[in-house]
Amino acid sequence: MNENILIEGLRKQDKVIFDFVFNYYYSGLCAFPMRFLNDREATEDLVQDFFVFLWSKGTRLQVNTSLKAYFHAKS
């Protein structure tokens, strides 16, 4: 998987790319806050809020590392 294609797709608000990124990263992004919150609903709300932010601000997306590192730093 070429992350540059994913990043560019997110910047262009490509729904297919966004859906792929959501499905690929969602469970991994839920795992980290779940350890601290110990509340599945709150964790899922937090991660979903992050993806809303990603969609709304995607045109200005600046990723200098991997998407995974970027997501963990921003979520």
N, C-alpha and C positions, 0 to 999 in steps of 0.2 A: 504494500500500500504506500503510495507516494503522498506524504503529508503535505507537500506543496500544492498538490491538486485539491486536497481537502481544505487547506487554508484559503486558497483562492476561491473555491466554491462557497465557503462561508462568507467571504468578503462580498461576493456577488449575490448573496442570499439565495443560493441554489437550494431549493427544498429537498431534492434528492440527496444532495451532499449532507445537508443538515440532518435529515432523517437517518442517514447512515452513521454519522458522527454520534447522534443521540443514542442509537441502538448499540453502537460499538462501545461507547464510553460510560453509559449510564450506570450500569451495575458497579463498575470499578469506582466511579465517583461517589456512589452511595456507601461503599464499604468504609471509607475513611471517617466521615462524620458519624456513622452509626456506632463506631467504637466509643465516641464521646457522648452522644446524645442518648443512645440506647432506646431510641424511639423511631420506629420505622416510618411512621407518617411524617414526623418532623423532618427526618432525613430526606425522604422523597420530595417534600415540599421545598427544602433547601436546594436540592439538586435541580429540580424543575425550575425554580427561580433563576438559577444560574443559566440554564438553557434559554429562558426567556431573555435574560440579559444578553446572552451570546447572539441570539437572533436579532435583537433590537440594535445592538452595537456592532454587529458583525462587519459592517462596511468599514469600520475603523480598526479592525483586528490587527494587532501587531504581535506576532509570535516570533521570538528570537531563539526559542528552544524547541523542544518537541511539543505537540499538542497536549500530550499527557502531562508534561511538566507545567505547561501554561494553565491547563484546567485545574490542576491541583493548587497552583499558586493563586488562582482567581476564585476558586470555590470555597 
